[in-house]
């Protein structure tokens, strides 16, 4: 399976390699841009989500809920695109894909965020308060794993 995935992705990586991008950008571009996504967007999405749950002020609740709904799908999109870019970066650098904990934490984050998006997309099962609470804690768990993911990615970047 490992070789099949590499064979599928290698032509795409070769296209990007053909751009003659400087090695430091190939090596550190993914972590640089994804740190912005994780720490700026991820924090904003988490903060607005929690503010919409715990604020006593109705205006604050409504504004934060709206902001959370607007930005959370883009967070998922950018995380998914960044994941793809990270995998392609590893292939471009001739590194194994599946051997890094960084790969597995990234995969876990996408799965968790996908689950959380699905919970939201169902209308929280008819506005079920337990699903809303699960959504909040699952999203927070995803953010914690993203932070671990960033640390593992920095460690990986230094090792290759």
DSSP file (Angstrom, degrees, kcal/mol; ACC not computed):
  #  RESIDUE AA STRUCTURE BP1 BP2  ACC     N-H-->O    O-->H-N    N-H-->O    O-->H-N    TCO  KAPPA ALPHA  PHI   PSI    X-CA   Y-CA   Z-CA
    1    1 A X     >        0   0    0      0, 0.0     4,-2.4     0, 0.0     5,-0.2   0.000 360.0 360.0 360.0 -41.4    0.0    0.0    0.0
    2    2 A X  H  >  +     0   0    0      1,-0.2     4,-2.1     2,-0.2     5,-0.2   0.925 360.0  44.7 -56.8 -46.5    2.8    2.4    0.9
    3    3 A X  H  > S+     0   0    0      1,-0.2     4,-2.7     2,-0.2    -1,-0.2   0.861 109.7  55.7 -68.6 -34.8    4.4    2.1   -2.6
    4    4 A X  H  > S+     0   0    0      2,-0.2     4,-2.1     1,-0.2    -1,-0.2   0.926 109.5  46.0 -63.2 -44.6    1.0    2.4   -4.3
    5    5 A X  H  X S+     0   0    0     -4,-2.4     4,-2.4     2,-0.2     5,-0.2   0.916 113.3  49.4 -65.3 -42.6    0.3    5.7   -2.7
    6    6 A X  H  X S+     0   0    0     -4,-2.1     4,-2.5    -5,-0.2    -2,-0.2   0.915 110.3  51.5 -62.1 -42.0    3.8    7.0   -3.4
    7    7 A X  H  X S+     0   0    0     -4,-2.7     4,-0.6     1,-0.2    -1,-0.2   0.877 111.7  47.3 -62.5 -37.3    3.4    5.9   -7.1
    8    8 A X  H  < S+     0   0    0     -4,-2.1     4,-0.4     1,-0.2     3,-0.2   0.910 119.6  38.3 -69.2 -42.1    0.1    7.7   -7.3
    9    9 A X  H  X S+     0   0    0     -4,-2.4     4,-2.5     1,-0.2     3,-0.4   0.703  96.2  81.0 -85.1 -20.6    1.5   10.9   -5.7
   10   10 A X  H  X S+     0   0    0     -4,-2.5     4,-2.6     1,-0.2     5,-0.2   0.893  89.8  52.2 -57.4 -44.3    4.9   10.9   -7.3
   11   11 A X  H  X S+     0   0    0     -4,-0.6     4,-1.6    -3,-0.2    -1,-0.2   0.881 111.2  48.3 -60.6 -35.1    3.8   12.4  -10.6
   12   12 A X  H  > S+     0   0    0     -4,-0.4     4,-1.8    -3,-0.4    -2,-0.2   0.929 112.0  48.5 -67.9 -44.5    2.1   15.3   -8.7
   13   13 A X  H  X S+     0   0    0     -4,-2.5     4,-2.6     1,-0.2    -2,-0.2   0.873 107.8  56.1 -62.0 -36.6    5.2   15.8   -6.6
   14   14 A X  H  X S+     0   0    0     -4,-2.6     4,-1.8    -5,-0.2    -1,-0.2   0.872 103.5  54.1 -64.2 -36.6    7.3   15.8   -9.8
   15   15 A X  H  < S+     0   0    0     -4,-1.6     4,-0.3     2,-0.2    -1,-0.2   0.949 112.0  43.7 -61.0 -47.6    5.2   18.6  -11.2
   16   16 A X  H >< S+     0   0    0     -4,-1.8     3,-1.3     1,-0.2     5,-0.5   0.863 110.5  55.4 -66.8 -35.2    5.9   20.7   -8.1
   17   17 A X  H >< S+     0   0    0     -4,-2.6     3,-1.8     1,-0.3    -1,-0.2   0.836  97.5  65.8 -64.0 -31.1    9.5   19.8   -8.2
   18   18 A X  T 3< S+     0   0    0     -4,-1.8    -1,-0.3     1,-0.3    -2,-0.2   0.632  84.7  72.2 -66.3 -13.6    9.6   21.1  -11.8
   19   19 A X  T <  S-     0   0    0     -3,-1.3    -1,-0.3    -4,-0.3    -2,-0.2   0.545 101.2-133.0 -76.9  -5.5    9.0   24.6  -10.4
   20   20 A X    <   -     0   0    0     -3,-1.8     2,-0.2     1,-0.2    -2,-0.1   0.887  34.5-175.7  53.3  43.2   12.5   24.6   -9.1
   21   21 A X        -     0   0    0     -5,-0.5    -1,-0.2    -4,-0.2     5,-0.1  -0.497  34.8 -98.4 -68.0 134.4   11.4   25.9   -5.8
   22   22 A X    >>  -     0   0    0     -2,-0.2     4,-1.9     1,-0.1     3,-1.0  -0.245  31.3-117.8 -56.1 142.7   14.3   26.6   -3.5
   23   23 A X  H 3> S+     0   0    0      1,-0.3     4,-3.0     2,-0.2     5,-0.2   0.847 111.0  57.9 -54.0 -42.4   15.0   23.7   -1.0
   24   24 A X  H 3> S+     0   0    0      1,-0.2     4,-2.9     2,-0.2    -1,-0.3   0.858 108.5  47.6 -60.4 -31.4   14.3   25.8    2.1
   25   25 A X  H <> S+     0   0    0     -3,-1.0     4,-2.2     2,-0.2     5,-0.3   0.904 113.1  47.1 -74.3 -40.5   10.8   26.6    0.9
   26   26 A X  H  < S+     0   0    0     -4,-1.9     4,-0.4     2,-0.2    -2,-0.2   0.915 120.0  41.4 -61.8 -41.4   10.1   23.0    0.0
   27   27 A X  H  < S+     0   0    0     -4,-3.0     4,-0.3    -5,-0.2    -2,-0.2   0.914 132.3  19.2 -74.2 -45.2   11.5   22.0    3.4
   28   28 A X  H  X S+     0   0    0     -4,-2.9     4,-2.1    -5,-0.2    -3,-0.2   0.453  99.7  88.2-111.7  -2.9    9.9   24.7    5.6
   29   29 A X  H  X S+     0   0    0     -4,-2.2     4,-2.5    -5,-0.2     5,-0.3   0.941  89.7  49.5 -62.3 -48.6    7.0   26.1    3.5
   30   30 A X  H  > S+     0   0    0     -4,-0.4     4,-2.6    -5,-0.3     5,-0.3   0.943 113.5  44.5 -58.0 -51.1    4.5   23.6    4.8
   31   31 A X  H  > S+     0   0    0     -4,-0.3     4,-1.8     1,-0.2    -1,-0.2   0.886 112.8  52.7 -64.7 -35.0    5.3   24.2    8.5
   32   32 A X  H  X S+     0   0    0     -4,-2.1     4,-1.2     2,-0.2    -2,-0.2   0.970 116.1  37.1 -62.5 -53.2    5.4   28.0    8.1
   33   33 A X  H  X S+     0   0    0     -4,-2.5     4,-1.9     1,-0.2    -2,-0.2   0.879 116.4  52.2 -70.0 -37.0    2.0   28.2    6.4
   34   34 A X  H  X S+     0   0    0     -4,-2.6     4,-3.2    -5,-0.3     5,-0.3   0.817 102.6  59.2 -71.1 -28.0    0.3   25.5    8.5
   35   35 A X  H  X S+     0   0    0     -4,-1.8     4,-2.6    -5,-0.3     5,-0.4   0.879 106.0  49.7 -65.9 -34.4    1.5   27.2   11.7
   36   36 A X  H  X>S+     0   0    0     -4,-1.2     4,-2.2     2,-0.2     5,-1.2   0.938 113.3  46.2 -65.0 -46.0   -0.5   30.2   10.6
   37   37 A X  I  <>S+     0   0    0     -4,-1.9     5,-2.2     3,-0.2     4,-0.3   0.947 118.5  41.2 -61.2 -49.1   -3.5   28.1    9.9
   38   38 A X  I  <>S+     0   0    0     -4,-3.2     5,-0.6     3,-0.2    -2,-0.2   0.956 124.3  33.3 -66.8 -50.9   -3.3   26.2   13.2
   39   39 A X  I  <5S+     0   0    0     -4,-2.6     4,-0.3    -5,-0.3    -3,-0.2   0.877 129.6  30.9 -81.5 -36.2   -2.4   29.0   15.5
   40   40 A X  I  X5S+     0   0    0     -4,-2.2     4,-2.1    -5,-0.4    -3,-0.2   0.958 131.9  28.2 -84.0 -61.0   -4.3   31.9   14.0
   41   41 A X  I  ><S+     0   0    0     -5,-1.2     4,-3.0    -4,-0.3     5,-0.3   0.937 122.8  50.8 -67.6 -45.9   -7.4   30.3   12.4
   42   42 A X  I  ><S+     0   0    0     -5,-2.2     4,-2.4    -6,-0.2    -3,-0.2   0.914 112.9  45.8 -59.3 -44.4   -7.6   27.3   14.7
   43   43 A X  H  ><S+     0   0    0     -5,-0.6     4,-3.0    -4,-0.3     5,-0.2   0.921 113.5  49.8 -64.3 -43.2   -7.4   29.6   17.8
   44   44 A X  H  X S+     0   0    0     -4,-2.1     4,-2.8     2,-0.2     5,-0.3   0.930 111.7  47.7 -61.8 -45.9  -10.0   31.9   16.3
   45   45 A X  H  X S+     0   0    0     -4,-3.0     4,-2.1     1,-0.2    -1,-0.2   0.920 115.3  46.0 -61.8 -43.5  -12.4   29.1   15.5
   46   46 A X  H  X S+     0   0    0     -4,-2.4     4,-2.6    -5,-0.3     5,-0.2   0.934 114.0  47.4 -65.6 -45.6  -12.0   27.6   19.0
   47   47 A X  H  X S+     0   0    0     -4,-3.0     4,-2.8     1,-0.2     5,-0.2   0.928 113.8  46.5 -64.0 -45.3  -12.4   30.9   20.8
   48   48 A X  H  X S+     0   0    0     -4,-2.8     4,-2.0    -5,-0.2    -1,-0.2   0.884 112.3  52.0 -66.3 -36.3  -15.5   32.0   18.8
   49   49 A X  H  X S+     0   0    0     -4,-2.1     4,-0.8    -5,-0.3    -2,-0.2   0.940 113.6  42.3 -62.9 -46.9  -17.0   28.5   19.3
   50   50 A X  H >X S+     0   0    0     -4,-2.6     4,-2.6     1,-0.2     3,-0.6   0.892 112.0  54.2 -69.5 -38.1  -16.5   28.6   23.0
   51   51 A X  H 3X S+     0   0    0     -4,-2.8     4,-2.0     1,-0.3    -1,-0.2   0.890 105.2  54.5 -61.8 -36.8  -17.6   32.2   23.3
   52   52 A X  H 3< S+     0   0    0     -4,-2.0    -1,-0.3    -5,-0.2    -2,-0.2   0.772 114.4  42.1 -68.1 -22.1  -20.9   31.4   21.5
   53   53 A X  H << S+     0   0    0     -4,-0.8    -2,-0.2    -3,-0.6    -1,-0.2   0.860 124.5  29.2 -88.0 -39.7  -21.4   28.6   24.1
   54   54 A X  H  < S+     0   0    0     -4,-2.6    -3,-0.2     7,-0.0    -2,-0.2   0.606  87.1 108.8-106.2 -12.5  -20.5   30.4   27.4
   55   55 A X     <  -     0   0    0     -4,-2.0     6,-0.0    -5,-0.3    -4,-0.0  -0.369  50.8-156.9 -68.1 144.6  -21.2   34.1   26.9
   56   56 A X  S    S+     0   0    0     -2,-0.1     2,-0.6     5,-0.0    -1,-0.1   0.655  72.1  90.9 -89.1 -20.2  -24.1   35.5   28.8
   57   57 A X     >  -     0   0    0      1,-0.2     4,-2.5     2,-0.0     5,-0.2  -0.687  68.2-151.6 -83.4 119.2  -24.4   38.4   26.4
   58   58 A X  H  > S+     0   0    0     -2,-0.6     4,-2.6     1,-0.2     5,-0.2   0.879  95.4  51.6 -59.4 -41.4  -26.8   37.5   23.6
   59   59 A X  H  > S+     0   0    0      1,-0.2     4,-2.5     2,-0.2    -1,-0.2   0.905 110.8  48.1 -62.9 -41.6  -25.1   39.8   21.0
   60   60 A X  H  > S+     0   0    0      2,-0.2     4,-2.6     1,-0.2     5,-0.3   0.917 111.7  50.6 -64.5 -43.4  -21.7   38.3   21.8
   61   61 A X  H  X S+     0   0    0     -4,-2.5     4,-2.5     2,-0.2     5,-0.2   0.945 112.8  45.3 -58.2 -49.8  -23.2   34.8   21.5
   62   62 A X  H  X S+     0   0    0     -4,-2.6     4,-2.3     2,-0.2    -2,-0.2   0.919 114.7  47.1 -64.0 -45.3  -24.8   35.5   18.1
   63   63 A X  H  X S+     0   0    0     -4,-2.5     4,-2.7     1,-0.2    -1,-0.2   0.929 115.0  45.4 -63.5 -45.6  -21.7   37.2   16.7
   64   64 A X  H  X S+     0   0    0     -4,-2.6     4,-2.7    -5,-0.2    -1,-0.2   0.885 111.8  51.6 -67.6 -38.4  -19.3   34.5   17.8
   65   65 A X  H  X S+     0   0    0     -4,-2.5     4,-2.5    -5,-0.3    -1,-0.2   0.921 112.3  47.5 -62.5 -42.7  -21.6   31.7   16.6
   66   66 A X  H  X S+     0   0    0     -4,-2.3     4,-2.1    -5,-0.2    -2,-0.2   0.929 113.1  47.3 -63.2 -46.7  -21.8   33.5   13.2
   67   67 A X  H  X S+     0   0    0     -4,-2.7     4,-2.3     1,-0.2     5,-0.3   0.906 112.4  50.3 -61.9 -41.7  -18.0   33.9   13.0
   68   68 A X  H  X S+     0   0    0     -4,-2.7     4,-2.5     1,-0.2     5,-0.2   0.930 110.9  48.4 -62.0 -46.7  -17.4   30.3   14.1
   69   69 A X  H  X S+     0   0    0     -4,-2.5     4,-0.6     1,-0.2    -1,-0.2   0.850 113.4  48.4 -63.0 -35.4  -19.8   29.0   11.4
   70   70 A X  H  < S+     0   0    0     -4,-2.1     4,-0.4    -5,-0.2    -1,-0.2   0.905 120.8  32.3 -72.5 -41.7  -18.2   31.2    8.7
   71   71 A X  H  X S+     0   0    0     -4,-2.3     4,-2.2    -5,-0.2     3,-0.4   0.789 100.1  74.8 -93.1 -28.5  -14.5   30.3    9.4
   72   72 A X  H  X S+     0   0    0     -4,-2.5     4,-2.2    -5,-0.3     5,-0.2   0.887  96.0  51.2 -56.0 -43.7  -14.6   26.7   10.6
   73   73 A X  H  X S+     0   0    0     -4,-0.6     4,-2.3     1,-0.2    -1,-0.2   0.881 110.3  50.2 -62.5 -34.3  -15.2   25.2    7.2
   74   74 A X  H  > S+     0   0    0     -3,-0.4     4,-3.0    -4,-0.4     5,-0.2   0.869 106.9  54.7 -70.1 -35.3  -12.3   27.2    5.8
   75   75 A X  H  X S+     0   0    0     -4,-2.2     4,-2.6     2,-0.2     5,-0.2   0.948 110.2  46.4 -58.8 -47.9  -10.1   25.9    8.7
   76   76 A X  H  X S+     0   0    0     -4,-2.2     4,-2.4     2,-0.2    -2,-0.2   0.918 113.2  49.9 -61.3 -43.5  -11.0   22.3    7.6
   77   77 A X  H  X S+     0   0    0     -4,-2.3     4,-2.7     2,-0.2     5,-0.2   0.941 113.7  44.2 -60.2 -49.1  -10.3   23.2    4.0
   78   78 A X  H  X S+     0   0    0     -4,-3.0     4,-2.8     2,-0.2    -1,-0.2   0.867 112.4  52.1 -68.0 -35.7   -6.9   24.7    4.7
   79   79 A X  H  X S+     0   0    0     -4,-2.6     4,-2.3    -5,-0.2    -1,-0.2   0.929 112.5  46.4 -62.8 -44.0   -6.0   21.9    7.1
   80   80 A X  H  X S+     0   0    0     -4,-2.4     4,-2.1    -5,-0.2    -2,-0.2   0.919 114.5  46.0 -66.0 -44.3   -6.9   19.3    4.4
   81   81 A X  H  X S+     0   0    0     -4,-2.7     4,-2.5     1,-0.2    -1,-0.2   0.909 113.4  50.3 -63.9 -41.2   -5.0   21.2    1.7
   82   82 A X  H  X S+     0   0    0     -4,-2.8     4,-2.6     2,-0.2    -2,-0.2   0.875 107.0  54.5 -64.7 -36.9   -2.0   21.7    4.0
   83   83 A X  H  X S+     0   0    0     -4,-2.3     4,-2.3     2,-0.2    -1,-0.2   0.938 109.6  47.5 -59.4 -47.7   -2.1   18.0    4.8
   84   84 A X  H  X S+     0   0    0     -4,-2.1     4,-2.5     1,-0.2    -2,-0.2   0.920 112.3  49.7 -60.2 -44.0   -1.9   17.2    1.0
   85   85 A X  H  X S+     0   0    0     -4,-2.5     4,-2.3     1,-0.2    -1,-0.2   0.874 109.2  51.9 -63.1 -37.5    1.0   19.7    0.7
   86   86 A X  H  X S+     0   0    0     -4,-2.6     4,-2.1     2,-0.2    -1,-0.2   0.907 110.0  48.1 -65.5 -42.2    2.8   18.2    3.6
   87   87 A X  H  X S+     0   0    0     -4,-2.3     4,-2.1     2,-0.2    -2,-0.2   0.927 113.0  48.2 -64.1 -44.3    2.6   14.7    2.1
   88   88 A X  H  X S+     0   0    0     -4,-2.5     4,-2.8     1,-0.2    -2,-0.2   0.879 108.5  55.0 -64.0 -36.9    3.8   16.0   -1.3
   89   89 A X  H  X S+     0   0    0     -4,-2.3     4,-1.7     2,-0.2    -1,-0.2   0.912 107.0  50.1 -61.6 -42.8    6.6   17.9    0.4
   90   90 A X  H  <>S+     0   0    0     -4,-2.1     5,-3.0     2,-0.2    -2,-0.2   0.916 112.0  47.7 -61.2 -42.3    7.8   14.6    2.0
   91   91 A X  H ><5S+     0   0    0     -4,-2.1     3,-1.6     1,-0.2    -2,-0.2   0.920 109.6  52.8 -65.0 -42.9    7.7   12.9   -1.4
   92   92 A X  H 3<5S+     0   0    0     -4,-2.8    -1,-0.2     1,-0.3    -2,-0.2   0.823 110.9  48.0 -61.4 -30.7    9.6   15.7   -3.0
   93   93 A X  T 3<5S-     0   0    0     -4,-1.7    -1,-0.3    -5,-0.2    -2,-0.2   0.383 116.1-115.7 -91.3   3.5   12.3   15.4   -0.3
   94   94 A X  T < 5 +     0   0    0     -3,-1.6     2,-0.2     1,-0.2    -3,-0.2   0.770  67.1 143.8  71.1  26.0   12.5   11.6   -0.8
   95   95 A X      < -     0   0    0     -5,-3.0    -1,-0.2    -6,-0.2    -2,-0.1  -0.644  56.3-100.7 -97.9 153.7   11.2   10.9    2.7
   96   96 A X        -     0   0    0     -2,-0.2    -1,-0.1     1,-0.1     4,-0.1  -0.404  26.4-154.0 -68.1 150.8    8.9    8.1    3.9
   97   97 A X  S >  S+     0   0    0      1,-0.1     3,-0.7     2,-0.1     6,-0.2   0.912  83.0  39.8 -91.5 -50.5    5.3    9.1    4.4
   98   98 A X  T 3  S+     0   0    0      1,-0.2    -1,-0.1     5,-0.1     6,-0.1   0.450  97.1  76.1 -87.1  -2.1    3.8    6.7    6.9
   99   99 A X  T 3  S+     0   0    0      4,-0.0     2,-0.4     5,-0.0    -1,-0.2   0.513  77.2  86.6 -90.8  -3.7    6.7    6.4    9.3
  100  100 A X    <>  -     0   0    0     -3,-0.7     4,-1.4     1,-0.1     3,-0.5  -0.796  67.9-144.5-102.9 136.7    6.3    9.7   11.1
  101  101 A X  H  > S+     0   0    0     -2,-0.4     4,-2.6     1,-0.2     5,-0.2   0.792 104.0  66.3 -61.2 -26.1    4.1   10.4   14.1
  102  102 A X  H  > S+     0   0    0     50,-0.2     4,-2.0     1,-0.2    -1,-0.2   0.906  99.5  49.2 -61.7 -42.1    3.6   13.8   12.4
  103  103 A X  H  > S+     0   0    0     -3,-0.5     4,-2.3     1,-0.2    -1,-0.2   0.925 112.7  47.6 -61.4 -44.4    1.8   12.1    9.5
  104  104 A X  H  X S+     0   0    0     -4,-1.4     4,-2.1     2,-0.2    -2,-0.2   0.856 110.3  49.8 -71.8 -35.0   -0.5   10.1   11.9
  105  105 A X  H  X S+     0   0    0     -4,-2.6     4,-2.4     2,-0.2    -1,-0.2   0.892 111.5  50.9 -69.0 -36.2   -1.4   13.2   14.0
  106  106 A X  H  X S+     0   0    0     -4,-2.0     4,-2.1    -5,-0.2    -2,-0.2   0.918 110.7  48.2 -62.8 -43.5   -2.3   15.0   10.8
  107  107 A X  H  X S+     0   0    0     -4,-2.3     4,-2.1     1,-0.2    -2,-0.2   0.895 111.4  50.9 -62.8 -40.4   -4.5   12.2    9.7
  108  108 A X  H  X S+     0   0    0     -4,-2.1     4,-2.8     2,-0.2     5,-0.2   0.912 107.9  52.1 -64.0 -43.6   -6.1   12.1   13.1
  109  109 A X  H  X S+     0   0    0     -4,-2.4     4,-3.1     1,-0.2     5,-0.3   0.921 109.3  49.5 -60.3 -44.6   -6.9   15.8   13.0
  110  110 A X  H  X S+     0   0    0     -4,-2.1     4,-2.4     1,-0.2    -1,-0.2   0.916 112.6  48.2 -62.4 -41.8   -8.5   15.5    9.6
  111  111 A X  H  X S+     0   0    0     -4,-2.1     4,-2.4     2,-0.2    -2,-0.2   0.926 114.0  45.7 -62.7 -44.8  -10.6   12.6   10.8
  112  112 A X  H  X S+     0   0    0     -4,-2.8     4,-2.6     2,-0.2    -2,-0.2   0.923 114.5  47.2 -66.4 -44.5  -11.7   14.4   14.0
  113  113 A X  H  X S+     0   0    0     -4,-3.1     4,-2.5    -5,-0.2    -1,-0.2   0.879 111.2  52.6 -65.7 -35.8  -12.5   17.7   12.2
  114  114 A X  H  X S+     0   0    0     -4,-2.4     4,-2.2    -5,-0.3    -2,-0.2   0.928 110.4  47.6 -62.4 -45.2  -14.4   15.7    9.6
  115  115 A X  H  X S+     0   0    0     -4,-2.4     4,-2.3     2,-0.2    -2,-0.2   0.919 112.5  49.4 -59.9 -44.6  -16.4   14.1   12.3
  116  116 A X  H  X S+     0   0    0     -4,-2.6     4,-2.1     1,-0.2    -2,-0.2   0.884 110.0  50.5 -65.2 -38.6  -17.0   17.4   14.0
  117  117 A X  H  X S+     0   0    0     -4,-2.5     4,-3.0     2,-0.2    -1,-0.2   0.888 109.1  52.2 -64.1 -38.5  -18.1   18.9   10.7
  118  118 A X  H  X S+     0   0    0     -4,-2.2     4,-1.5     2,-0.2    -2,-0.2   0.904 107.4  51.8 -64.5 -41.7  -20.5   16.1   10.2
  119  119 A X  H  <>S+     0   0    0     -4,-2.3     5,-1.8     1,-0.2     6,-0.4   0.931 114.2  43.8 -59.0 -45.5  -22.0   16.6   13.6
  120  120 A X  H ><5S+     0   0    0     -4,-2.1     3,-2.1     1,-0.2    -2,-0.2   0.909 108.7  57.0 -65.8 -43.1  -22.5   20.3   12.8
  121  121 A X  H 3<5S+     0   0    0     -4,-3.0    -1,-0.2     1,-0.3    -2,-0.2   0.760 100.4  58.8 -63.4 -25.2  -23.9   19.5    9.3
  122  122 A X  T 3X5S-     0   0    0     -4,-1.5     4,-0.8    -3,-0.3    -1,-0.3   0.421 120.5-108.7 -82.0   3.9  -26.6   17.3   10.8
  123  123 A X  H <>5 -     0   0    0     -3,-2.1     4,-3.1     1,-0.2     3,-0.3   0.811  67.5 -66.0  71.5  28.4  -27.9   20.3   12.7
  124  124 A X  H  ><S-     0   0    0     -5,-1.8     4,-3.2     1,-0.2     7,-0.3   0.876  93.4 -59.9  57.2  40.6  -26.5   18.7   15.9
  125  125 A X  H  4 S-     0   0    0     -6,-0.4    -1,-0.2     1,-0.2    -2,-0.2   0.895 115.4 -32.0  59.5  42.6  -29.1   15.9   15.5
  126  126 A X  H  < S-     0   0    0     -4,-0.8    -1,-0.2    -3,-0.3    -2,-0.2   0.863 119.7 -53.0  81.1  37.0  -32.0   18.3   15.7
  127  127 A X  H  < S-     0   0    0     -4,-3.1     2,-0.4     1,-0.2    -2,-0.2   0.854  80.8-179.9  65.3  38.1  -30.3   20.7   18.1
  128  128 A X     X  -     0   0    0     -4,-3.2     4,-2.0    -5,-0.2     3,-0.3  -0.582  24.4-147.3 -72.0 121.7  -29.4   18.1   20.6
  129  129 A X  H  > S+     0   0    0     -2,-0.4     4,-2.4     1,-0.2     5,-0.2   0.838  97.0  56.9 -62.4 -34.3  -27.5   19.7   23.5
  130  130 A X  H  > S+     0   0    0      1,-0.2     4,-2.6     2,-0.2    -1,-0.2   0.896 108.0  47.5 -64.8 -39.0  -25.4   16.6   24.0
  131  131 A X  H  > S+     0   0    0     -3,-0.3     4,-2.6    -7,-0.3    -2,-0.2   0.876 110.3  52.5 -69.1 -36.4  -24.2   16.7   20.4
  132  132 A X  H  X S+     0   0    0     -4,-2.0     4,-2.0    -8,-0.2    -2,-0.2   0.917 111.9  46.1 -62.5 -42.5  -23.4   20.4   20.8
  133  133 A X  H  X S+     0   0    0     -4,-2.4     4,-2.3     2,-0.2     5,-0.2   0.923 112.3  49.9 -66.3 -43.9  -21.3   19.7   23.8
  134  134 A X  H  X S+     0   0    0     -4,-2.6     4,-3.0     1,-0.2     5,-0.3   0.913 108.7  54.1 -59.2 -42.4  -19.6   16.8   22.1
  135  135 A X  H  X S+     0   0    0     -4,-2.6     4,-2.4     1,-0.2    -1,-0.2   0.908 108.3  49.4 -57.9 -44.4  -18.9   19.1   19.2
  136  136 A X  H  X S+     0   0    0     -4,-2.0     4,-1.9     1,-0.2    -1,-0.2   0.927 116.2  40.8 -63.1 -45.6  -17.2   21.7   21.5
  137  137 A X  H  X S+     0   0    0     -4,-2.3     4,-2.4     2,-0.2    -2,-0.2   0.864 113.9  52.2 -75.3 -34.6  -15.0   19.2   23.2
  138  138 A X  H  X S+     0   0    0     -4,-3.0     4,-2.3    -5,-0.2    -2,-0.2   0.917 110.6  49.5 -64.9 -42.0  -14.2   17.3   20.0
  139  139 A X  H  X S+     0   0    0     -4,-2.4     4,-1.9    -5,-0.3    -2,-0.2   0.901 110.8  49.5 -62.6 -40.4  -13.1   20.5   18.4
  140  140 A X  H  X S+     0   0    0     -4,-1.9     4,-2.1     2,-0.2    -2,-0.2   0.897 109.3  52.1 -65.4 -39.9  -11.0   21.4   21.4
  141  141 A X  H  X S+     0   0    0     -4,-2.4     4,-2.6     1,-0.2    -2,-0.2   0.915 107.1  53.3 -60.4 -42.9   -9.4   18.0   21.2
  142  142 A X  H  X S+     0   0    0     -4,-2.3     4,-2.3     1,-0.2    -1,-0.2   0.905 108.0  50.5 -59.2 -41.7   -8.6   18.6   17.6
  143  143 A X  H  X S+     0   0    0     -4,-1.9     4,-1.8     2,-0.2    -1,-0.2   0.904 109.6  50.0 -65.2 -40.2   -6.9   21.8   18.5
  144  144 A X  H  X S+     0   0    0     -4,-2.1     4,-2.1     1,-0.2    -2,-0.2   0.923 111.5  48.6 -62.3 -43.6   -4.8   20.1   21.1
  145  145 A X  H  X S+     0   0    0     -4,-2.6     4,-2.9     1,-0.2    -2,-0.2   0.868 107.2  56.9 -65.4 -34.7   -3.7   17.4   18.7
  146  146 A X  H  X S+     0   0    0     -4,-2.3     4,-2.4     2,-0.2    -1,-0.2   0.890 106.3  49.6 -61.8 -38.2   -2.9   20.2   16.1
  147  147 A X  H  X S+     0   0    0     -4,-1.8     4,-2.1     2,-0.2    -2,-0.2   0.928 112.4  46.3 -66.8 -44.6   -0.5   21.7   18.7
  148  148 A X  H  X S+     0   0    0     -4,-2.1     4,-2.7     1,-0.2    -2,-0.2   0.912 111.6  53.9 -59.7 -42.1    1.1   18.2   19.2
  149  149 A X  H  X S+     0   0    0     -4,-2.9     4,-2.4     1,-0.2    -2,-0.2   0.901 106.9  50.6 -58.8 -43.8    1.2   17.8   15.4
  150  150 A X  H  X S+     0   0    0     -4,-2.4     4,-2.4     2,-0.2    -1,-0.2   0.906 110.6  48.8 -63.6 -41.7    3.0   21.2   15.1
  151  151 A X  H  X S+     0   0    0     -4,-2.1     4,-2.2     2,-0.2    -2,-0.2   0.930 112.9  47.1 -63.5 -45.5    5.6   20.1   17.6
  152  152 A X  H  X S+     0   0    0     -4,-2.7     4,-2.4     1,-0.2   -50,-0.2   0.869 111.3  52.8 -64.2 -35.7    6.2   16.8   15.9
  153  153 A X  H  X S+     0   0    0     -4,-2.4     4,-3.0     2,-0.2    -2,-0.2   0.903 108.0  49.4 -67.1 -41.1    6.4   18.5   12.6
  154  154 A X  H  X S+     0   0    0     -4,-2.4     4,-1.9     2,-0.2    -2,-0.2   0.913 112.0  49.0 -62.6 -41.6    9.1   20.9   13.8
  155  155 A X  H  X S+     0   0    0     -4,-2.2     4,-1.2     2,-0.2    -2,-0.2   0.907 112.6  48.3 -62.6 -42.3   11.0   17.9   15.2
  156  156 A X  H  X S+     0   0    0     -4,-2.4     4,-1.2     1,-0.2     3,-0.5   0.921 108.8  53.5 -63.2 -44.6   10.6   16.2   11.8
  157  157 A X  H  < S+     0   0    0     -4,-3.0     3,-0.3     1,-0.2    -1,-0.2   0.868 109.2  48.7 -59.4 -37.8   11.7   19.3    9.9
  158  158 A X  H  < S+     0   0    0     -4,-1.9    -1,-0.2     1,-0.2    -2,-0.2   0.763 109.0  54.5 -72.1 -24.5   14.9   19.4   12.0
  159  159 A X  H  <        0   0    0     -4,-1.2    -1,-0.2    -3,-0.5    -2,-0.2   0.669 360.0 360.0 -86.5 -16.5   15.6   15.8   11.4
  160  160 A X     <        0   0    0     -4,-1.2    -1,-0.2    -3,-0.3    -2,-0.2   0.423 360.0 360.0-112.6 360.0   15.5   15.8    7.6
